[in-house]
Structures are given as C-alpha cells and as structure tokens.
C-alpha cells in the first residue's frame, strides 16, 4: 500500500483528506507542523507528500527544501489556499502546486499521477 504524508496545521483538512485518500486505497500519515512532518518523513518513508505552506512553526517551503535534500526524487505536492506562493522560487522545487478547494479532483489526479 502506498503511503502519503499529509502535512497541514488544520485538523479539518486532515479529516477530509484522510477519508478521501484512504478510500482510494492509500495509507495516510498526518503531521500538524513542519517539525512533526520532518520527523515522520524520516520514520515512515512516504511515497508522496501533500504539504501546506502556511504553518505556525516552519514554513512549508522550508520543509519542502529539507525533504528534497533527503530524497530529491520524492514527489511533493504543495497544497495551499494562497495563489501568491506559486511565484516563490522555493515553491518551484515541488512537483505540483494546487490551490485548496472543496473539490479534491485535481489533487486526487495529481496523487494518482505520481504514485500509481
């Protein structure tokens, strides 16, 4: 079973994404902060990361940078509510940039594309 690490500081996102992606047959691990994400990243060796940008302890772009240093080929999808970060050079290291929406179709398609 393919493992997804979901990194977001909003509990409601975790509940929604966990339900949706487990239904699709993925094993979903959650992290509520950047620090927690880096710890779990090393422990579980996910097949893909869905990463928020705005978090209280560490910016998602910094988390992305550190994860890519450890595993440069791991697919990381930035999923954020903000369009403006797409222009940030750090965001370019992600494999996909998706603006959060109540319709998870685009996100699900990206996940399938990277870890099918």
PyMOL commands that set and color helices and strands:
alter all, ss='L'
color gray80, all
select helices_A, chain A and resi 11-23+34-44+60-70+84-87+89-93+105-115
alter helices_A, ss='H'
color red, helices_A
select strands_A, chain A and resi 3-7+27-31+48-51+75-80+96-99
alter strands_A, ss='S'
color yellow, strands_A
deselect
rebuild
show_as cartoon
